[in-house]
């Protein structure tokens, strides 16, 4: 009878390797503050096994602003996927414990929704816009959009309509507002109800709404390889996003249980506009846009005086470009994007 000993030994060795590999995975908690396409790289990295590929046992935790920043500061999370504006506001108030090591996107997928009888953006002059609160990111994004049509924030009226897109959508639907900026699927529902989109921020390259990889400086000091592991895992996830619609939709639904048709439509919009960044530099124009959009003059002055070089570090992305990591992952065609983003990167 043929001996089964070699097979048993091989099986034991394989089991030992698996256990060893499992023990080597570094446990990390990652915060996503929005259930939106901005969190897609994290969802795919988790569901696609890319965190594990780069040595991480990652747990994703939802917590909105300002809880996400608080999680990073208090070491409850090792990274958060956070909007640049909130990071800049928090950093400029004092000695920031943060480090921003990259940006997963520089555009936002918001539609300007209004009544069906409104023909153009300029027809909204003097009308009422719903925002969560004056000075918040949707307010600033709306102001930037209006400027493209020769209007300023003073050319319209503003009302605060609650903490999220649901409140803004309700204000428009109930007639308390004439227009508002909305993310999917909220604006999908309004379109079905007969409301009209006058454009999407994602279609405008010069309207910046960056989402960053936010970490604590002491976290990086304790785990110097962690930023690279995360950026590589998210780059792999972004490649999977562009290559595999079905998987991207499934991964999204694991964290935000929206209808498949809605997520597929969201995917199509993100893919068409190339929203997710293959080469995740933090861009200088994105920082300038945040400063320019501030409605609070004191806060704007505070940001202008602050040295964001103490917070934003593009050196890791620059090194990965030099090492051809993105070129090997995405193919030689990404070189054009690398060169373009390197010129615009915050230095």
C-alpha positions in Angstrom: 0.0 0.0 0.0 1.3 3.4 -0.9 2.4 5.4 2.1 0.3 8.4 3.0 3.0 9.9 5.2 4.4 12.3 2.6 0.9 13.6 2.0 0.2 14.0 5.7 3.5 15.9 6.2 2.7 18.2 3.2 -0.7 18.9 4.6 0.8 19.7 8.0 3.3 22.0 6.4 0.6 23.8 4.4 -1.5 24.3 7.6 1.5 25.6 9.4 2.2 28.1 6.6 -1.4 29.3 6.6 -1.3 29.8 10.4 2.0 31.6 10.2 0.7 33.9 7.4 -2.4 34.5 9.5 -0.3 35.4 12.5 1.7 37.9 10.4 -1.3 39.9 9.4 -1.4 43.2 11.1 -4.8 44.1 12.6 -6.0 47.6 11.6 -9.3 49.5 11.9 -10.2 51.8 9.0 -12.9 54.4 9.2 -15.2 55.3 6.3 -17.3 58.4 7.1 -19.7 58.2 4.2 -21.8 55.4 2.6 -21.0 56.6 -0.9 -18.8 56.0 -3.8 -16.0 57.9 -2.1 -15.6 54.8 0.2 -15.5 52.3 -2.7 -11.7 51.7 -2.6 -12.0 50.5 1.0 -15.0 48.3 0.2 -13.3 46.6 -2.7 -10.0 46.2 -0.8 -11.8 44.4 2.0 -14.1 42.3 -0.1 -11.4 41.5 -2.7 -8.8 40.4 -0.2 -6.3 43.2 -1.1 -5.7 44.2 2.5 -4.7 40.6 3.2 -2.4 40.6 0.1 -0.5 43.4 1.7 -0.3 41.9 5.2 -3.3 43.5 6.8 -6.3 42.2 8.7 -8.6 45.2 8.2 -11.9 46.0 9.9 -14.0 48.7 8.3 -16.0 50.9 10.7 -18.6 53.5 9.7 -18.5 56.8 11.6 -19.5 60.1 10.1 -17.9 63.5 10.7 -16.5 64.5 13.1 -16.4 61.0 14.7 -14.0 59.7 11.9 -11.3 62.2 12.8 -11.9 61.5 16.5 -11.3 57.8 15.8 -7.9 58.5 14.2 -6.8 60.9 16.9 -7.8 58.5 19.7 -6.1 55.5 18.0 -9.5 53.8 17.5 -8.7 53.8 13.8 -5.4 53.6 12.0 -6.7 55.4 8.9 -9.8 57.3 7.7 -11.0 58.1 4.2 -11.7 61.7 4.9 -12.7 64.8 2.9 -9.8 67.3 2.5 -11.8 70.3 3.6 -12.6 68.8 7.0 -8.9 67.8 7.4 -7.7 71.3 6.5 -10.1 72.9 8.9 -9.2 70.7 11.8 -5.4 70.9 11.0 -5.3 74.7 10.7 -6.6 75.2 14.2 -3.4 74.1 15.9 -0.6 71.6 16.0 -2.2 68.9 14.0 -1.5 65.3 14.9 -2.5 64.2 11.4 -0.7 63.1 8.3 -2.3 62.9 4.8 -0.5 60.4 2.7 -2.6 60.4 -0.5 -6.0 61.1 -2.0 -8.3 58.5 -3.4 -10.3 61.0 -5.4 -10.3 64.7 -6.2 -13.8 65.1 -7.7 -17.2 64.6 -6.1 -20.3 63.0 -7.6 -23.0 65.6 -6.8 -25.9 66.6 -9.0 -27.5 70.0 -8.8 -31.2 69.2 -8.5 -34.0 71.7 -9.1 -37.7 71.9 -10.3 -38.4 70.7 -13.8 -39.5 74.2 -14.9 -36.0 75.7 -14.2 -34.2 75.9 -17.6 -30.6 76.7 -16.5 -28.4 77.5 -13.5 -28.6 81.2 -14.1 -32.4 81.0 -13.7 -31.8 80.2 -10.1 -30.5 83.6 -9.3 -32.3 84.9 -6.2 -33.8 81.5 -5.5 -33.3 79.4 -2.4 -30.7 76.6 -2.1 -30.8 73.9 0.6 -27.6 72.9 2.4 -26.9 71.0 5.6 -25.4 74.2 7.1 -23.8 77.4 5.8 -20.1 76.8 5.3 -20.2 73.0 5.1 -18.7 71.1 2.1 -22.0 70.9 0.1 -22.4 74.7 0.6 -18.8 75.3 -0.7 -19.2 72.8 -3.6 -22.5 74.6 -4.6 -20.8 78.0 -4.4 -18.0 76.7 -6.7 -20.5 75.4 -9.2 -22.4 78.7 -9.2 -19.2 80.6 -10.0 -18.9 78.7 -13.2 -22.0 80.4 -14.3 -21.0 83.9 -13.2 -22.8 83.8 -9.9 -21.7 84.2 -6.3 -23.1 82.8 -3.0 -24.7 86.2 -2.5 -26.8 85.8 -5.6 -28.9 83.1 -4.0 -30.6 82.5 -0.6 -29.6 79.6 1.6 -31.5 77.5 4.1 -30.1 74.8 6.5 -32.0 71.6 5.9 -30.6 68.9 8.2 -27.4 66.9 8.5 -27.4 64.9 5.3 -28.7 64.5 1.7 -32.1 63.2 3.0 -32.9 66.6 4.6 -31.8 68.6 1.5 -33.8 66.3 -0.8 -36.9 66.7 1.5 -36.5 70.5 1.4 -36.6 70.5 -2.4 -39.4 68.0 -2.6 -41.5 70.0 -0.2 -40.9 73.3 -2.0 -39.0 74.9 0.8 -36.0 75.1 -1.5 -35.6 75.7 -5.3 -32.4 73.7 -5.7 -29.9 71.6 -3.8 -26.7 69.6 -4.4 -27.3 65.8 -3.9 -25.4 62.5 -4.1 -26.9 59.3 -5.4 -29.3 57.6 -4.7 -31.1 60.7 -3.3 -31.0 62.5 -6.6 -32.1 59.4 -8.5 -35.3 59.4 -6.4 -35.9 63.0 -7.2 -35.5 62.5 -10.9 -38.0 59.7 -10.7 -40.4 62.2 -9.0 -40.0 64.7 -11.9 -37.2 66.9 -10.7 -34.3 68.0 -12.9 -30.5 67.8 -12.8 -28.7 70.9 -14.1 -25.3 69.2 -14.0 -22.8 67.1 -12.0 -19.7 68.3 -10.2 -17.8 65.2 -11.5 -18.1 66.7 -15.0 -15.9 69.7 -14.0 -12.2 69.1 -13.7 -11.7 72.4 -11.9 -14.2 71.8 -9.1 -12.2 69.9 -6.5 -13.7 67.8 -3.7 -10.8 65.6 -2.5 -11.0 62.5 -0.3 -7.8 61.8 1.5 -6.0 59.0 3.3 -5.8 60.4 6.8 -3.6 58.9 9.5 -2.1 59.9 12.8 1.6 60.8 12.8 2.3 58.5 15.8 0.5 55.6 14.0 2.9 56.0 11.1 5.9 56.2 13.4 4.8 53.0 15.1 4.1 51.2 11.8 6.2 52.9 9.1 5.1 50.4 6.4 1.4 50.8 7.0 0.8 53.8 4.7 2.5 52.0 1.8 0.5 48.8 2.5 -2.8 50.8 2.5 -2.0 52.7 -0.6 -1.0 49.6 -2.5 -4.2 47.8 -1.3 -6.4 50.7 -2.4 -4.6 51.0 -5.8 -5.3 47.3 -6.4 -9.0 47.9 -5.4 -9.2 50.9 -7.8 -7.9 48.7 -10.6 -10.5 46.1 -9.8 -13.1 48.8 -9.8 -12.4 49.8 -13.3 -11.9 46.2 -14.5 -14.8 44.5 -12.8 -18.2 46.3 -12.6 -20.1 43.3 -11.2 -17.6 42.8 -8.3 -17.5 46.6 -7.6 -21.3 46.7 -7.3 -21.4 43.6 -5.1 -18.6 45.0 -2.8 -20.5 48.3 -2.5 -23.7 46.6 -1.5 -21.9 44.8 1.3 -21.7 48.1 3.1 -24.6 50.1 1.7 -27.6 48.0 0.8 -28.9 50.0 -2.1 -30.8 48.5 -5.1 -28.5 46.9 -7.7 -29.8 49.3 -10.4 -28.9 52.3 -8.3 -25.4 51.1 -7.5 -24.9 50.1 -11.2 -25.9 53.6 -12.2 -23.6 55.1 -9.6 -20.8 52.9 -10.9 -21.3 54.0 -14.4 -21.1 57.7 -13.4 -17.9 57.1 -11.4 -16.3 55.1 -14.2 -17.2 57.5 -16.9 -15.8 60.5 -15.0 -12.7 58.6 -13.8 -13.5 59.7 -10.3 -11.3 57.2 -8.4 -7.6 58.2 -8.6 -5.1 55.6 -10.0 -2.2 57.8 -8.9 -3.2 59.2 -5.5 -1.3 62.5 -5.2 -2.8 65.2 -3.0 -3.2 68.1 -5.5 -2.2 71.7 -4.8 -5.3 73.0 -6.7 -7.5 70.9 -4.4 -6.0 72.7 -1.3 -6.3 76.1 -3.0 -10.0 75.3 -3.8 -10.7 74.6 -0.2 -9.2 77.9 0.9 -11.0 79.8 -1.8 -14.4 78.3 -1.0 -14.4 79.2 2.7 -17.4 81.4 3.6 -15.8 82.2 7.0 -13.1 84.8 6.3 -11.4 84.1 9.7 -11.1 80.4 8.8 -9.9 81.2 5.3 -7.2 83.5 6.8 -6.3 80.8 9.3 -5.8 78.3 6.5 -3.7 80.7 4.4 -1.4 81.2 7.4 -1.0 77.5 8.2 1.8 75.4 6.7 0.1 72.3 5.3 3.5 70.8 4.6 3.4 69.7 8.2 0.3 67.6 7.4 0.4 66.6 3.7 3.1 64.3 2.5 3.2 63.1 -1.2 6.6 61.5 -0.8 5.3 58.0 -0.6 3.2 58.3 -3.8 6.2 59.9 -5.5 8.4 57.0 -4.5 5.9 54.4 -5.7 5.7 56.3 -9.0 9.5 56.2 -9.2 9.5 52.5 -8.4 6.9 52.0 -11.3 4.4 50.4 -8.9 1.4 52.1 -10.6 2.8 51.5 -14.1 3.1 47.8 -13.4 -0.4 47.7 -11.9 -2.3 49.8 -14.4 -0.1 49.4 -17.5 2.1 51.9 -19.3 -0.8 54.1 -20.2 -0.9 55.4 -16.6 2.4 57.2 -17.2 0.6 60.2 -18.8 -1.6 60.5 -15.6 1.5 60.1 -13.4 3.2 63.0 -15.1 0.1 65.2 -15.1 -0.6 64.6 -11.4 3.0 65.0 -10.4 3.0 68.5 -11.9 -0.1 69.4 -9.9 0.9 67.7 -6.7 1.2 69.7 -3.5 4.9 70.2 -2.9 
